[in-house]
């Protein structure tokens, strides 16, 4: 099921943003993948994103929790702001981000799937805020 959660940011002005969260059964132990990119598998479950080369087009969002088995519910942010783990190359604020391998995010290159835009700069292994908006870049 899809859930829209309104967020209100306080500051000089109030801004309303919606986060879309998908919930589905984990198709494996995903306990080590919290805040990493994952894929929804034909609406039947959530699985690990293995490689940009083999899983192009299938990145669905960022795993918000850490389900430890196939009987557990996975919560995946498929749109809006959420935390995400940076890969080895890291990224700078406002950069479009992709997933090269194993769910961590780096700056996007041509002909790849963009999963999000960086809202903060991150180095290897850091968890920082991104805005999730999965889409395929042109080849």
N, C-alpha and C positions, 0 to 999 in steps of 0.2 A: 504494500500500500504506500501511497505517496502522502507525505505530510508537509504542509507549509507552516513554517514557524516564523512569525514576524519578529524582527530585531529592531530595536530603537537605539541609535547612537546619539549620545548626548554630547553637545559641544556648542559652537556658535549657532547652530541650527539643528533641528531634529530631522533625521533621515530614516525612512522606513525601507528595510530591505527584507527580502524573503529568502529563506534557505529551503531547498527541497531535499528531503531525506527519504531514501528508499530503505525499506526493511525487508530482509529475506533471510532464509537459512544460509549459514555458512556451509560451503561445500567441502571444507577441510578445516584443519586447525589454523586459524588466522590470528592467533594470540600475539605473534611477533610482528604483525603488520598494522598495528594501530597508527593512524595518520599517514598511511601509504595508499597509493593508487591501487584500486581493485577493479574487477569487471563484474557486471551482472550477467549471468548466464541464462539467456532466454527467459528472463523473469522467473526462473526456477531456483535461483540461488546466487550466492556471491562467491567468487573464486579469486585466487591470486593472479596478478598480472605478471606474466613471466618475462616477456621480451618485446621490445618495439618491433623487432623483425618478424616475430611469429604471431603477435597479438594486435597488429595494426588495426585500428578502428574499434577495438573492443573495450578501451578504458572507459569506465563508467563514472568513477568518482573517487572520493577519499573515504577510507574506512574510519569511522569515528570511535568505534569501540574495539574490543579485542576478543571476539568469540573463540573459544578453545576447542570447538568440535562441531560436527555436522548437525547436531541437534540444537545448536545455539543460534540466536538471531543476530545477524550482522546489520549495522546501521551505516548507510553509505550516503554521504553528502554528494548529491549530483548537480547542485547549483547553489551558488552563494558563497559567503565567506566561511572558512574553516581552517584549522591548523593542518599542516602537511610537513613531512620530513624531506629535507634536502638531500640530494644525491652527492656523489663525490665532487662534481664540478660546481655545485652550489648555484646561486643565481643572485641577481640584484633586483631591487624593487622595481615594479612595473614590467618586468620581463615576462613574456609568454613562456609557459613551462610545459615540458613533456616528460615522459617516463621512458628512460632507455632500457632499464632492467629492474626487476624486483621491487617495483612500486615507489622508489624514491624519485624526486623531481629534480630536473636540471633545466637550463635554458633551452628553448625549442630550436630545432634546426629545420631546414626545408623538408617537405614531404613527410612530415610526421604528425602524429596525433597530439594536439595541444589539449592539456587537461585543465590548465588554470592560468591565472595571472598572479605574479608575486605582489603581495601587499607590503612585504618587508624583504630586506636583503638577508640571505642565509648562506652559511657555509656547510660543509659536509656534516651530515648527521643532525643538524639543528632542526627543531620544529618551529616553523614560523607561519604566519597567516597568509593565505592565498584566497583568491576568488575563483571558485570552481566553475568552469564552463567548457565541457569537453566538446571538441570538434576536430575533424580531419582537415589538415592543411592540403592544399593542392600539390600534386606531384610535380 
